[in-house]
């Protein structure tokens, strides 16, 4: 497990939520889409780290 990767993913998720919210307020579909994309990327990183943790448990 990489704590750094998880922290970066969490930060990216928060950044994406803020950007999506800004896009909702301003009506900018580009910001909305970019914010959602960052959130999806963060979720994928968390899922990857979860898989790595499970594999490590099996190996240990």
N, CA, C and O atoms as a printed pandas DataFrame, in Angstrom:
     atom_number atom_name residue_name chain_id  residue_number  x_coord  y_coord  z_coord
0              1         N          UNK        A               1    0.843   -1.177    0.000
1              2        CA          UNK        A               1    0.000    0.000    0.000
2              3         C          UNK        A               1    0.884    1.235    0.000
3              4         O          UNK        A               1    1.839    1.344    0.769
4              5         N          UNK        A               2    0.557    2.116   -0.839
5              6        CA          UNK        A               2    1.293    3.364   -0.886
6              7         C          UNK        A               2    0.419    4.475   -0.296
7              8         O          UNK        A               2   -0.567    4.907   -0.892
8              9         N          UNK        A               3    0.809    4.904    0.860
9             10        CA          UNK        A               3    0.053    5.969    1.513
10            11         C          UNK        A               3    0.105    7.240    0.674
11            12         O          UNK        A               3   -0.866    7.995    0.619
12            13         N          UNK        A               4    1.235    7.472    0.024
13            14        CA          UNK        A               4    1.372    8.661   -0.807
14            15         C          UNK        A               4    0.374    8.628   -1.968
15            16         O          UNK        A               4   -0.261    9.636   -2.280
16            17         N          UNK        A               5    0.243    7.448   -2.609
17            18        CA          UNK        A               5   -0.707    7.317   -3.723
18            19         C          UNK        A               5   -2.130    7.542   -3.252
19            20         O          UNK        A               5   -2.917    8.203   -3.930
20            21         N          UNK        A               6   -2.463    6.996   -2.096
21            22        CA          UNK        A               6   -3.816    7.184   -1.557
22            23         C          UNK        A               6   -4.068    8.647   -1.208
23            24         O          UNK        A               6   -5.154    9.167   -1.464
24            25         N          UNK        A               7   -3.077    9.313   -0.626
25            26        CA          UNK        A               7   -3.225   10.724   -0.274
26            27         C          UNK        A               7   -3.402   11.584   -1.527
27            28         O          UNK        A               7   -4.235   12.489   -1.560
28            29         N          UNK        A               8   -2.610   11.288   -2.547
29            30        CA          UNK        A               8   -2.741   12.031   -3.798
30            31         C          UNK        A               8   -4.109   11.798   -4.432
31            32         O          UNK        A               8   -4.718   12.728   -4.961
32            33         N          UNK        A               9   -4.589   10.561   -4.380
33            34        CA          UNK        A               9   -5.902   10.256   -4.946
34            35         C          UNK        A               9   -7.007   10.974   -4.179
35            36         O          UNK        A               9   -7.960   11.474   -4.777
36            37         N          UNK        A              10   -6.880   11.024   -2.870
37            38        CA          UNK        A              10   -7.878   11.728   -2.065
38            39         C          UNK        A              10   -7.860   13.221   -2.382
39            40         O          UNK        A              10   -8.912   13.849   -2.499
40            41         N          UNK        A              11   -6.678   13.776   -2.518
41            42        CA          UNK        A              11   -6.565   15.194   -2.866
42            43         C          UNK        A              11   -7.167   15.456   -4.246
43            44         O          UNK        A              11   -7.857   16.455   -4.447
44            45         N          UNK        A              12   -6.904   14.558   -5.193
45            46        CA          UNK        A              12   -7.464   14.714   -6.540
46            47         C          UNK        A              12   -8.987   14.618   -6.511
47            48         O          UNK        A              12   -9.671   15.328   -7.249
48            49         N          UNK        A              13   -9.518   13.737   -5.659
49            50        CA          UNK        A              13  -10.963   13.596   -5.530
50            51         C          UNK        A              13  -11.575   14.897   -5.000
51            52         O          UNK        A              13  -12.581   15.374   -5.526
52            53         N          UNK        A              14  -10.967   15.463   -3.965
53            54        CA          UNK        A              14  -11.460   16.720   -3.393
54            55         C          UNK        A              14  -11.368   17.843   -4.430
55            56         O          UNK        A              14  -12.290   18.646   -4.574
56            57         N          UNK        A              15  -10.250   17.885   -5.143
57            58        CA          UNK        A              15  -10.075   18.894   -6.186
58            59         C          UNK        A              15  -11.148   18.736   -7.268
59            60         O          UNK        A              15  -11.714   19.720   -7.744
60            61         N          UNK        A              16  -11.416   17.501   -7.643
61            62        CA          UNK        A              16  -12.435   17.246   -8.660
62            63         C          UNK        A              16  -13.817   17.658   -8.205
63            64         O          UNK        A              16  -14.583   18.224   -8.985
64            65         N          UNK        A              17  -14.150   17.382   -6.948
65            66        CA          UNK        A              17  -15.459   17.787   -6.420
66            67         C          UNK        A              17  -15.592   19.304   -6.410
67            68         O          UNK        A              17  -16.642   19.847   -6.756
68            69         N          UNK        A              18  -14.518   19.985   -6.010
69            70        CA          UNK        A              18  -14.545   21.448   -5.996
70            71         C          UNK        A              18  -14.689   22.007   -7.408
71            72         O          UNK        A              18  -15.444   22.952   -7.634
72            73         N          UNK        A              19  -13.968   21.423   -8.348
73            74        CA          UNK        A              19  -14.036   21.902   -9.727
74            75         C          UNK        A              19  -15.417   21.643  -10.319
75            76         O          UNK        A              19  -15.958   22.486  -11.034
76            77         N          UNK        A              20  -15.985   20.475  -10.019
77            78        CA          UNK        A              20  -17.332   20.181  -10.509
78            79         C          UNK        A              20  -18.344   21.157   -9.909
79            80         O          UNK        A              20  -19.231   21.645  -10.609
80            81         N          UNK        A              21  -18.208   21.441   -8.615
81            82        CA          UNK        A              21  -19.116   22.388   -7.960
82            83         C          UNK        A              21  -18.976   23.782   -8.578
83            84         O          UNK        A              21  -19.974   24.467   -8.798
84            85         N          UNK        A              22  -17.747   24.195   -8.854
85            86        CA          UNK        A              22  -17.525   25.491   -9.502
86            87         C          UNK        A              22  -18.204   25.512  -10.873
87            88         O          UNK        A              22  -18.841   26.495  -11.251
88            89         N          UNK        A              23  -18.056   24.424  -11.597
89            90        CA          UNK        A              23  -18.706   24.332  -12.903
90            91         C          UNK        A              23  -20.212   24.391  -12.800
91            92         O          UNK        A              23  -20.874   24.965  -13.665
92            93         N          UNK        A              24  -20.767   23.795  -11.739
93            94        CA          UNK        A              24  -22.214   23.852  -11.533
94            95         C          UNK        A              24  -22.660   25.284  -11.242
95            96         O          UNK        A              24  -23.695   25.728  -11.739
96            97         N          UNK        A              25  -21.880   26.001  -10.441
97            98        CA          UNK        A              25  -22.229   27.375  -10.078
98            99         C          UNK        A              25  -22.118   28.306  -11.278
99           100         O          UNK        A              25  -22.986   29.149  -11.508
100          101         N          UNK        A              26  -21.039   28.143  -12.040
101          102        CA          UNK        A              26  -20.806   29.043  -13.175
102          103         C          UNK        A              26  -21.501   28.576  -14.448
103          104         O          UNK        A              26  -21.604   29.326  -15.419
104          105         N          UNK        A              27  -21.971   27.347  -14.439
105          106        CA          UNK        A              27  -22.613   26.808  -15.636
106          107         C          UNK        A              27  -21.620   26.386  -16.702
107          108         O          UNK        A              27  -21.981   26.275  -17.874
108          109         N          UNK        A              28  -20.379   26.149  -16.316
109          110        CA          UNK        A              28  -19.328   25.769  -17.257
110          111         C          UNK        A              28  -19.262   24.246  -17.369
111          112         O          UNK        A              28  -18.770   23.582  -16.456
112          113         N          UNK        A              29  -19.751   23.687  -18.475
113          114        CA          UNK        A              29  -19.732   22.232  -18.615
114          115         C          UNK        A              29  -18.321   21.652  -18.690
115          116         O          UNK        A              29  -18.116   20.485  -18.357
116          117         N          UNK        A              30  -17.356   22.446  -19.119
117          118        CA          UNK        A              30  -15.966   21.979  -19.169
118          119         C          UNK        A              30  -15.431   21.710  -17.772
119          120         O          UNK        A              30  -14.805   20.677  -17.532
120          121         N          UNK        A              31  -15.675   22.638  -16.847
121          122        CA          UNK        A              31  -15.245   22.443  -15.469
122          123         C          UNK        A              31  -15.993   21.268  -14.834
123          124         O          UNK        A              31  -15.403   20.488  -14.087
124          125         N          UNK        A              32  -17.261   21.145  -15.123
125          126        CA          UNK        A              32  -18.042   20.025  -14.582
126          127         C          UNK        A              32  -17.449   18.697  -15.030
127          128         O          UNK        A              32  -17.235   17.800  -14.215
128          129         N          UNK        A              33  -17.185   18.573  -16.325
129          130        CA          UNK        A              33  -16.657   17.324  -16.878
130          131         C          UNK        A              33  -15.247   17.040  -16.356
131          132         O          UNK        A              33  -14.918   15.902  -16.019
132          133         N          UNK        A              34  -14.429   18.074  -16.294
133          134        CA          UNK        A              34  -13.057   17.886  -15.819
134          135         C          UNK        A              34  -13.057   17.475  -14.339
135          136         O          UNK        A              34  -12.255   16.640  -13.920
136          137         N          UNK        A              35  -13.951   18.064  -13.565
137          138        CA          UNK        A              35  -14.063   17.705  -12.156
138          139         C          UNK        A              35  -14.494   16.263  -11.973
139          140         O          UNK        A              35  -13.949   15.545  -11.134
140          141         N          UNK        A              36  -15.476   15.840  -12.761
141          142        CA          UNK        A              36  -15.922   14.444  -12.687
142          143         C          UNK        A              36  -14.813   13.493  -13.117
143          144         O          UNK        A              36  -14.646   12.422  -12.532
144          145         N          UNK        A              37  -14.062   13.879  -14.128
145          146        CA          UNK        A              37  -12.960   13.032  -14.613
146          147         C          UNK        A              37  -11.901   12.854  -13.522
147          148         O          UNK        A              37  -11.369   11.757  -13.351
148          149         N          UNK        A              38  -11.594   13.912  -12.794
149          150        CA          UNK        A              38  -10.625   13.814  -11.709
150          151         C          UNK        A              38  -11.132   12.875  -10.613
151          152         O          UNK        A              38  -10.358   12.115  -10.030
152          153         N          UNK        A              39  -12.423   12.933  -10.340
153          154        CA          UNK        A              39  -12.999   12.050   -9.328
154          155         C          UNK        A              39  -12.914   10.592   -9.758
155          156         O          UNK        A              39  -12.607    9.722   -8.943
156          157         N          UNK        A              40  -13.182   10.322  -11.027
157          158        CA          UNK        A              40  -13.097    8.957  -11.547
158          159         C          UNK        A              40  -11.660    8.459  -11.485
159          160         O          UNK        A              40  -11.412    7.307  -11.129
160          161         N          UNK        A              41  -10.724    9.321  -11.828
161          162        CA          UNK        A              41   -9.307    8.948  -11.766
162          163         C          UNK        A              41   -8.908    8.608  -10.327
163          164         O          UNK        A              41   -8.175    7.648  -10.089
164          165         N          UNK        A              42   -9.392    9.397   -9.382
165          166        CA          UNK        A              42   -9.085    9.143   -7.974
166          167         C          UNK        A              42   -9.692    7.809   -7.517
167          168         O          UNK        A              42   -9.046    7.045   -6.800
168          169         N          UNK        A              43  -10.913    7.539   -7.929
169          170        CA          UNK        A              43  -11.547    6.262   -7.574
170          171         C          UNK        A              43  -10.760    5.084   -8.145
171          172         O          UNK        A              43  -10.607    4.056   -7.486
172          173         N          UNK        A              44  -10.265    5.236   -9.367
173          174        CA          UNK        A              44   -9.484    4.170   -9.995
174          175         C          UNK        A              44   -8.174    3.939   -9.234
175          176         O          UNK        A              44   -7.741    2.799   -9.064
176          177         N          UNK        A              45   -7.563    5.002   -8.789
177          178        CA          UNK        A              45   -6.320    4.864   -8.015
178          179         C          UNK        A              45   -6.590    4.146   -6.705
179          180         O          UNK        A              45   -5.821    3.273   -6.303
180          181         N          UNK        A              46   -7.683    4.508   -6.034
181          182        CA          UNK        A              46   -8.039    3.824   -4.788
182          183         C          UNK        A              46   -8.305    2.337   -5.046
183          184         O          UNK        A              46   -7.878    1.488   -4.264
184          185         N          UNK        A              47   -8.996    2.024   -6.121
185          186        CA          UNK        A              47   -9.293    0.625   -6.448
186          187         C          UNK        A              47   -7.997   -0.138   -6.723
187          188         O          UNK        A              47   -7.841   -1.278   -6.287
188          189         N          UNK        A              48   -7.082    0.485   -7.437
189          190        CA          UNK        A              48   -5.784   -0.147   -7.728
190          191         C          UNK        A              48   -5.036   -0.427   -6.427
191          192         O          UNK        A              48   -4.470   -1.506   -6.254
192          193         N          UNK        A              49   -5.033    0.528   -5.528
193          194        CA          UNK        A              49   -4.348    0.342   -4.248
194          195         C          UNK        A              49   -5.027   -0.753   -3.423
195          196         O          UNK        A              49   -4.348   -1.507   -2.725
196          197         N          UNK        A              50   -6.351   -0.850   -3.493
197          198        CA          UNK        A              50   -7.073   -1.920   -2.791
198          199         C          UNK        A              50   -6.653   -3.289   -3.314
199          200         O          UNK        A              50   -6.443   -4.221   -2.538
200          201         N          UNK        A              51   -6.532   -3.403   -4.630
201          202        CA          UNK        A              51   -6.120   -4.670   -5.237
202          203         C          UNK        A              51   -4.695   -5.011   -4.802
203          204         O          UNK        A              51   -4.408   -6.156   -4.453
204          205         N          UNK        A              52   -3.810   -4.026   -4.821
205          206        CA          UNK        A              52   -2.436   -4.262   -4.387
206          207         C          UNK        A              52   -2.395   -4.732   -2.935
207          208         O          UNK        A              52   -1.612   -5.618   -2.593
208          209         N          UNK        A              53   -3.230   -4.147   -2.081
209          210        CA          UNK        A              53   -3.285   -4.559   -0.676
210          211         C          UNK        A              53   -3.755   -6.005   -0.545
211          212         O          UNK        A              53   -3.204   -6.772    0.244
212          213         N          UNK        A              54   -4.763   -6.372   -1.310
213          214        CA          UNK        A              54   -5.290   -7.742   -1.250
214          215         C          UNK        A              54   -4.250   -8.750   -1.732
215          216         O          UNK        A              54   -4.085   -9.810   -1.129
216          217         N          UNK        A              55   -3.559   -8.427   -2.801
217          218        CA          UNK        A              55   -2.519   -9.328   -3.319
218          219         C          UNK        A              55   -1.420   -9.500   -2.277
219          220         O          UNK        A              55   -0.926  -10.606   -2.058
220          221         N          UNK        A              56   -1.051   -8.414   -1.649
221          222        CA          UNK        A              56   -0.001   -8.491   -0.633
222          223         C          UNK        A              56   -0.454   -9.368    0.533
223          224         O          UNK        A              56    0.347  -10.133    1.070
224          225         N          UNK        A              57   -1.717   -9.273    0.931
225          226        CA          UNK        A              57   -2.241  -10.117    2.009
226          227         C          UNK        A              57   -2.142  -11.593    1.655
227          228         O          UNK        A              57   -1.789  -12.423    2.493
228          229         N          UNK        A              58   -2.459  -11.911    0.406
229          230        CA          UNK        A              58   -2.431  -13.296   -0.055
230          231         C          UNK        A              58   -0.987  -13.815   -0.058
231          232         O          UNK        A              58   -0.720  -14.946    0.349
232          233         N          UNK        A              59   -0.087  -12.987   -0.515
233          234        CA          UNK        A              59    1.321  -13.391   -0.597
234          235         C          UNK        A              59    1.906  -13.559    0.798
235          236         O          UNK        A              59    2.665  -14.497    1.041
236          237         N          UNK        A              60    1.567  -12.674    1.703
237          238        CA          UNK        A              60    2.110  -12.742    3.065
238          239         C          UNK        A              60    1.409  -13.855    3.785
239          240         O          UNK        A              60    1.694  -14.111    4.954
